[in-house]
């Protein structure tokens, strides 16, 4: 994955989420079209990493 385009992907996804608040039917359709298996794997890895970091800091 090209990390230079990661910011563009995040901003685009955030825009799709914001659009789904205004027009849920159209926003959900755009969000479904934007989701790729690679994107889902990246999101899951980020969530897992964030959870592990938060858990390690909580124990200190």
C-alpha positions in Angstrom: 0.0 0.0 0.0 1.3 3.4 -0.9 1.5 5.3 2.4 1.6 8.6 0.5 -2.0 8.2 -0.4 -3.2 7.0 3.0 -4.2 10.6 4.0 -6.3 10.9 0.9 -8.1 7.6 1.7 -8.7 8.7 5.3 -10.1 12.1 4.2 -12.3 10.5 1.5 -13.7 8.0 4.0 -14.3 10.7 6.5 -16.2 12.7 3.9 -18.3 9.6 3.0 -19.1 9.2 6.7 -20.1 12.8 7.1 -22.2 12.5 3.9 -24.0 9.6 5.4 -25.2 11.7 8.3 -26.7 14.2 5.9 -28.2 11.7 3.4 -28.0 8.2 4.9 -29.1 6.3 1.9 -26.7 7.9 -0.6 -23.9 8.0 2.0 -24.1 4.4 2.8 -24.0 3.5 -0.8 -20.8 5.5 -1.3 -19.3 4.0 1.8 -20.0 0.5 0.6 -18.4 1.3 -2.7 -15.3 2.7 -1.1 -14.7 -0.2 1.2 -12.1 -2.6 -0.1 -10.7 -5.7 1.5 -7.3 -4.0 1.8 -9.0 -1.0 3.5 -10.8 -3.2 5.9 -7.5 -5.0 6.8 -5.8 -1.7 7.3 -8.6 -0.4 9.5 -8.6 -3.7 11.6 -4.9 -3.5 12.0 -5.1 0.2 13.1 -7.9 -0.6 15.6 -5.9 -3.5 17.0 -2.7 -1.5 17.3 -4.6 1.4 19.0 -6.2 -1.1 21.5 -2.9 -2.6 22.4 -1.2 0.8 22.9 -4.1 2.0 25.0 -4.1 -1.2 27.1 -0.4 -1.0 27.7 -0.6 2.7 28.8 -3.6 1.9 31.1 -1.6 -0.6 33.1 1.2 1.9 34.0 
